[in-house]
Amino acid sequence: MVALELSTLWLFVAPPVVGGIIGYFTNDIAIRMLFRPYRAYYVAGKRVPFTPGLIPRNQERLAKRISDTIMGSLLTPDELQKLARRLLQPERVQSALLWLLKLALEQVQADKEQKTAKVVANILRDLFGQSLPRLLKVLARREDFLEAQLNQIFDRVLLEFQLSNDQSAKLADWLLQVVIPPDVIRQALIDFLTDRNIQVIDEGFREKTSGTYWVIANLFGIRNALLRLRAFCLDEREACNTRLAELIISLNVPTRLRELLQNLSLQNLPVSTVRQLRKTLRDTVRTYVQQEGSDLLQELGKSIDWENLASVILSRLRTSPVVNESLETVSWELALILERYLERDLENIVAQAIPILNIDQVIIDRVKATSAADLEGAINGIVKSELQAIVNLGGILGFVIGLIQAASLLLG
């Protein structure tokens, strides 16, 4: 009787229990078959059904679908533009540029092989040896070439230039001692008093004088006096130089020359003359630059040790506090320039960048390169609780169906 009751009881209990177990493990097996087995198995040369799992078997297609989904709804051009705008805000760009500038300055400071100096030297050599001469030759063809600059130099330097008392005294002494000393004056007299010049002077003096001078010129003449002066300069060199020096002092030539030099100024000239001088200066400089400027710069460039000059410039930049203080300002200005440029052309830049970046292919390659085990772990890490809920739901549904079956047996 008891055995009969147990069998009857088992008849009603077994369906929900078995149904729950079957439902639970069936869903669990189904979920696991999404990923496992990770590879295909073969029997007698034929692939065993359901190997590999659903996702490993269709991983390439899955990668394409994931890429299409991401590029179609997540990483659209509009979203990429918004992302780029957030990333390229002036503050962030300035920080990046400031970091790059400091890094570049540190690289210059740590340059032991003088590579930077060689680069700067080559730039300076090309600038002064090639680029600047060609540019100067082209600019010199213009009528207004350096007009404002030369006029300013003329008005502020040459026109206002006037020697001081001390400067005029030193210049006068230099002229009398170096440029026109007594020996130079003596030699000039010798060169001037040629036979031809003496004859011309004597004849002119005879013909154009009158009165007492006519009597002296025609009775005595000056030819003999000039010949004796020339002979004295030739034969009595030291004595002649001494007499000339005494004559210079007697005639107070140093003082007169000093006064003349001190009063020498372009402001004492007429306005029309000053204007003509300014125009002449401008035309002379322009003509010289046109004809000789290129050659002058090239020869000047060849005579300069550019590597040494570049080293000096870089050494100054390394220790200059102004450079370090200006990095932040420079980086901010560059960030603003970049912002204005991106604000105008960001859409075109993003449109050109998307094919270059080839993001969709990157996603496909990454998904395809991920192993089935890693893919399973990643998906389980995201939806593990949801997958477990499906397994639990399978057990509950199996249990409920078993209860319905037991109830039908009981009512039947």
Secondary structure as UniProt FT lines:
FT   HELIX           2..32
FT   TURN            33..35
FT   STRAND          42..43
FT   TURN            44..45
FT   STRAND          46..47
FT   TURN            49..50
FT   HELIX           54..57
FT   HELIX           59..69
FT   HELIX           70..74
FT   HELIX           77..87
FT   HELIX           90..109
FT   HELIX           115..126
FT   HELIX           127..131
FT   HELIX           132..139
FT   TURN            140..141
FT   TURN            143..146
FT   HELIX           147..153
FT   HELIX           154..158
FT   TURN            159..160
FT   HELIX           165..174
FT   HELIX           175..179
FT   HELIX           182..192
FT   HELIX           195..208
FT   HELIX           212..219
FT   HELIX           223..235
FT   HELIX           237..250
FT   TURN            251..252
FT   HELIX           253..262
FT   HELIX           266..268
FT   HELIX           271..288
FT   HELIX           289..293
FT   HELIX           294..303
FT   HELIX           306..319
FT   HELIX           321..357
FT   HELIX           359..369
FT   HELIX           372..411
//
